[in-house]
Amino acid sequence: MTLKQFKNHLEQLIGAVLFDYKGYSCGIDPISRKHYDVWCGDEIVTVQSIDDVLTTNIFDGKPLIDIFEECVDFDY
């Protein structure tokens, strides 16, 4: 999955995207256009846009946009 495909999937509000990052189970659930649940391991945050999904420092203290290439086992 490319970052462009990832963003497109979230924009369509189809459903959650699950993936692994450094042994953590992570994911993003697009509830609505202004409500996205983002989690990594036991940490979860709710953000209000796809830009927030990409820039929130939840993935081991880093934003998704910086670690996307390290994510594996996408399930969507």
C-alpha positions, 0 to 999 in steps of 0.5 A: 500500500502506498501513502496515496492509496492509504489516504484515498482509503481513509477519504472514502470512509470505507473502514479501518486500516490495520498494520504493524509497526515495530511489533505494535498493532496499529490502525486508523478508523475513519469514523467520519470526515472529522473523526478518526481514531488512531492507535498504536499499541495501547495508545489511542487518540482521536483526530479531526482530519487526515492531515492530523492522522499523518502528523500526530506523534503517536507511533513511537513518538513519531508521525505516521508520515515519517514511519509509513515505509516501516509499516507492514502487514496492512489489512484494509 
